[in-house]
Amino acid sequence: MSYDSHTSDSSTRSPLDRFGFEHLLAVTTLFVAGTIVLGVAARVTGSGLACNANWPVCDGGFLNLLPQGRPSFYEWIHRVVAGTAGLFIVGTAAAAWRAGGVGRRVTALVTLGLVLTPVQILLGRETVLSYELEILSMHFWTAIAIFVVYVVAAVTVWSTRLTRTHVTAALGLAAVAVPVQLVLSPLFIQGYTDVTMTIQMAATLTLVGAVILAAMVGPRRFADRRLVGVLFATPVLTFLVLLLGRRSVMTFAPALDQLYTLTTAVLFAALLAAAWLARRGGDTRSPLSA
């Protein structure tokens, strides 16, 4: 990358030069994902409520440093990972501002992620203090928005290194994640547990990340119009699956559940079709290959 000045004397290079902005961004994205998954576990176990509506204090003292039980421990580990993610978010934005060659688009994205982070923190506070459905919903969608922002930024930075093989693998991974997040939904499981819902959220984030990668990189590597058309459709279908799945969790409406299942099936079929077309190779737009 142009921002990475490869000098002959490594002792004069900054940590960012040695580590690389693209790696810093990738780690930040992983921490954001980890925060979301642990946040789901904390919500399912009622860990925020275990703090008796005290924030940031809990039964383990300030920031819940010494958790007294399992629910409180979930809240503690969530706060630790979220705090670490916050530091990486600030560091990534600062690195983008200072480093040359990162690009305006990536800089704008990580800045947006930085702006959304305090909003998410305040919403997280409200989930502990009030635990209202509207607050929980806003907290969820803000988290997804932050995750999407960093995934898009990371894919943008890594795009020159991503090949047709990566696109095909991403489509296959997304196809696997689709039935996992459906099977672990309330449609098939009567009672949510911390394990099942955490796995479902991990599968959902995997789906979102993989679809974004395929949709962003695929059109640059393949010239097959059918494949490109399906790739552009998958993010829309994924958003609908998330939206309908969320509504299915929060309300009881058989018609909505059926629409959620149907949309999930359409997305699954689209991903399988895209993976098959990509696997065949077809016309390529770039010389990059496996």
C-alpha positions in Angstrom: 0.0 0.0 0.0 1.2 3.5 -0.7 0.9 4.5 2.9 3.3 1.8 4.0 6.8 3.2 3.6 9.1 0.1 3.4 12.3 1.6 4.7 15.4 -0.5 4.9 15.9 0.2 8.6 13.0 -1.3 10.5 14.1 0.5 13.7 13.0 3.8 12.2 9.6 2.5 11.1 6.5 3.2 13.2 4.3 0.4 14.6 1.7 1.2 11.9 4.4 0.8 9.1 5.5 -2.6 10.6 2.0 -3.9 11.3 0.2 -2.3 8.4 -3.1 -0.3 8.3 -4.9 -3.2 6.6 -4.1 -5.5 9.5 -5.1 -2.9 12.1 -8.4 -2.5 10.3 -8.9 -6.3 10.1 -8.3 -6.6 13.9 -10.7 -3.8 14.6 -13.4 -5.4 12.5 -12.9 -8.7 14.5 -13.2 -6.8 17.8 -16.4 -5.2 16.6 -17.8 -8.6 15.7 -16.7 -10.0 19.0 -18.4 -7.2 20.9 -21.7 -7.8 19.1 -21.6 -11.6 19.7 -20.8 -11.1 23.4 -23.5 -8.4 23.7 -26.0 -10.9 22.5 -24.9 -13.4 25.1 -25.1 -10.7 27.8 -28.7 -9.8 26.7 -29.9 -13.4 26.6 -28.6 -14.1 30.0 -30.0 -10.9 31.4 -26.5 -9.9 32.5 -27.3 -6.2 32.2 -30.2 -6.6 34.6 -27.9 -8.5 36.9 -26.3 -5.1 37.5 -29.5 -3.8 39.0 -29.7 -1.0 36.5 -26.4 0.4 37.7 -24.1 1.5 34.9 -21.1 1.4 34.6 -21.0 0.1 38.2 -22.2 -3.5 38.8 -21.9 -6.1 41.6 -18.2 -6.3 40.9 -17.5 -2.6 41.5 -16.5 0.0 39.0 -16.8 -1.4 35.4 -17.7 -4.7 37.1 -14.0 -5.6 37.5 -14.7 -8.4 40.0 -17.9 -10.1 38.8 -19.8 -12.1 41.5 -21.7 -14.5 39.3 -22.2 -16.0 35.8 -24.6 -13.3 34.5 -22.3 -10.5 35.9 -19.4 -12.2 34.3 -21.0 -12.1 30.9 -21.5 -8.3 31.4 -17.9 -7.9 32.5 -16.4 -9.8 29.5 -18.7 -7.9 27.2 -17.5 -4.6 28.6 -13.8 -5.6 28.4 -14.1 -6.6 24.7 -16.2 -3.6 23.9 -13.7 -1.3 25.6 -10.8 -2.9 23.7 -12.8 -2.5 20.5 -13.3 1.1 21.3 -9.6 1.6 21.6 -9.0 0.0 18.3 -11.7 2.1 16.7 -10.1 5.3 17.9 -6.6 4.0 16.9 -7.8 3.0 13.4 -9.4 6.4 12.8 -6.3 8.2 14.0 -4.1 6.0 11.8 -6.3 6.7 8.8 -6.1 10.5 9.4 -2.3 10.4 9.8 -1.3 7.8 7.2 -1.0 8.9 3.6 -2.5 6.8 0.8 -5.3 5.3 2.9 -7.9 7.0 0.7 -10.8 9.3 1.4 -13.4 6.5 1.2 -11.7 4.3 3.9 -11.0 7.4 6.0 -14.6 8.5 5.8 -15.8 5.0 6.8 -13.6 4.6 9.8 -14.5 8.1 10.9 -18.2 7.2 10.6 -17.5 4.1 12.8 -15.8 6.4 15.3 -18.8 8.7 15.4 -21.3 5.8 15.8 -19.4 4.2 18.6 -20.4 6.7 21.4 -23.9 6.5 20.2 -23.7 2.7 20.6 -22.2 3.1 24.1 -25.1 5.3 25.2 -27.6 2.9 23.8 -25.8 0.1 25.6 -26.2 2.1 28.8 -29.9 2.4 28.2 -30.3 -1.3 27.7 -29.0 -1.8 31.2 -31.1 1.1 32.7 -34.4 0.6 30.9 -34.2 -2.7 28.9 -37.0 -1.5 26.5 -37.6 -3.2 23.2 -37.2 0.1 21.2 -33.8 0.6 22.9 -32.7 -3.0 22.3 -33.7 -2.7 18.6 -31.7 0.6 18.2 -28.8 -1.0 19.9 -28.9 -4.0 17.6 -29.1 -2.0 14.4 -26.4 0.5 15.4 -24.1 -2.5 16.1 -24.9 -4.0 12.7 -24.3 -0.6 11.1 -20.9 -0.3 12.8 -19.9 -3.8 11.7 -20.9 -3.2 8.1 -18.9 0.1 8.0 -15.8 -1.7 9.1 -16.3 -4.7 6.9 -16.7 -2.4 3.8 -13.6 -0.5 4.8 -11.6 -3.7 5.3 -12.7 -5.2 2.0 -11.8 -1.9 0.3 -8.3 -2.0 1.7 -7.8 -5.7 1.0 -9.6 -5.7 -2.4 -6.4 -5.8 -4.5 -5.3 -9.0 -2.7 -8.7 -10.8 -2.9 -9.0 -13.2 -5.8 -11.8 -15.2 -7.5 -11.1 -18.0 -5.1 -11.8 -15.7 -2.1 -15.1 -14.6 -3.7 -16.1 -18.3 -4.3 -15.2 -19.2 -0.7 -17.1 -16.2 0.7 -20.2 -17.3 -1.2 -19.9 -20.8 0.1 -19.4 -19.6 3.7 -22.4 -17.3 3.4 -24.5 -20.2 2.0 -23.6 -22.3 5.1 -24.4 -19.5 7.5 -27.9 -19.0 6.1 -29.5 -22.2 7.3 -27.6 -22.0 10.6 -29.1 -18.6 11.5 -32.5 -19.8 10.5 -32.5 -23.1 12.4 -31.3 -21.4 15.6 -34.1 -18.8 15.3 -37.3 -18.9 17.5 -39.1 -20.6 14.6 -37.3 -23.9 15.4 -36.1 -23.3 19.0 -38.8 -22.6 21.6 -36.5 -21.2 24.2 -33.4 -19.1 23.4 -30.3 -19.9 25.4 -27.1 -18.0 25.6 -25.3 -20.6 23.5 -27.9 -20.9 20.6 -28.4 -17.2 20.2 -24.7 -16.4 20.4 -24.1 -19.0 17.6 -26.9 -17.5 15.6 -25.5 -14.0 15.9 -22.0 -15.3 14.9 -23.6 -17.0 11.9 -25.5 -13.8 11.0 -22.3 -11.7 11.1 -20.5 -14.3 9.0 -23.3 -14.1 6.5 -23.2 -10.3 6.4 -19.4 -10.1 6.1 -19.1 -12.8 3.4 -21.9 -11.3 1.3 -20.3 -7.8 1.5 -17.0 -9.3 0.4 -18.5 -11.2 -2.5 -20.7 -8.3 -3.7 -17.8 -5.8 -3.6 -15.0 -7.9 -5.1 -17.0 -10.3 -7.3 -18.0 -7.8 -10.0 -14.3 -6.8 -10.4 -13.2 -10.4 -10.9 -16.0 -11.8 -13.0 -17.6 -10.5 -16.2 -20.5 -13.0 -16.1 -23.6 -10.8 -16.1 -25.7 -13.5 -14.4 -23.2 -13.8 -11.6 -22.8 -10.1 -11.1 -26.6 -9.7 -11.0 -27.0 -12.3 -8.3 -24.1 -10.7 -6.4 -25.8 -7.3 -6.4 -29.0 -8.9 -5.2 -27.5 -10.8 -2.2 -26.9 -7.8 0.1 -30.5 -6.7 -0.4 -31.8 -10.2 0.4 -29.4 -10.4 3.4 -30.8 -7.1 4.8 -34.4 -8.4 4.4 -33.4 -11.6 6.2 -32.0 -9.7 9.1 -35.0 -7.3 9.2 -37.6 -10.1 9.1 -35.6 -12.3 11.5 -35.5 -9.5 14.0 -39.2 -8.8 13.7 -39.8 -12.6 14.1 -37.9 -12.5 17.4 -39.8 -9.5 18.8 -43.3 -10.3 17.6 -45.6 -13.3 17.1 -46.9 -13.2 13.6 -47.2 -16.4 11.6 -47.4 -14.6 8.2 -44.2 -12.7 9.1 -42.5 -15.9 10.0 -43.4 -17.5 6.7 -42.1 -14.4 4.8 -38.8 -14.7 6.8 -38.5 -18.3 5.9 -39.2 -17.7 2.3 -36.8 -14.8 2.0 -34.1 -16.9 3.7 -34.7 -19.7 1.2 -34.4 -17.3 -1.7 -31.1 -15.9 -0.3 -29.8 -19.5 0.2 -30.7 -20.4 -3.4 -29.1 -17.1 -4.7 -25.9 -17.8 -2.8 -25.7 -21.4 -4.1 -26.3 -20.2 -7.7 -23.6 -17.5 -7.3 -21.2 -20.0 -5.9 -21.8 -22.4 -8.7 -21.4 -19.7 -11.4 -18.2 -18.5 -9.7 -16.9 -22.0 -9.4 -17.4 -22.5 -13.1 -15.2 -19.5 -13.7 -16.9 -18.1 -16.7 -15.5 -14.8 -18.1 -13.1 -13.0 -15.9 -12.6 -9.3 -15.6 -9.3 -9.4 -13.8 -6.1 -11.5 -14.2 -6.2 -12.2 -10.5 -6.8 -15.9 -9.7 -6.2 -18.5 -7.1 
